[in-house]
């Protein structure tokens, strides 16, 4: 599993169904949404695959996704972020 950062704008129309989006990813994929427009994902898919799947939910929204699995990082985030998302990324990077 890799960790990704997904950012998207308000766009037009209905809100993005983030649960349905995560359900459309591979088995075990999960998401931590910060404010509804900034999300951390864990999935076993590539950036291109995740981008294609998110485009089906995004409507007219602009969005950006990047793999952060092996990036340097620091900051103030809830324990769930450090324990579930970044620890899993470190484990994957070490394998």
Helices and strands as residue ranges (DSSP letters): E 2-8, H 18-23, E 30-33, E 38-43, H 47-58, E 63-67, H 79-80, I 81-86, H 87-94
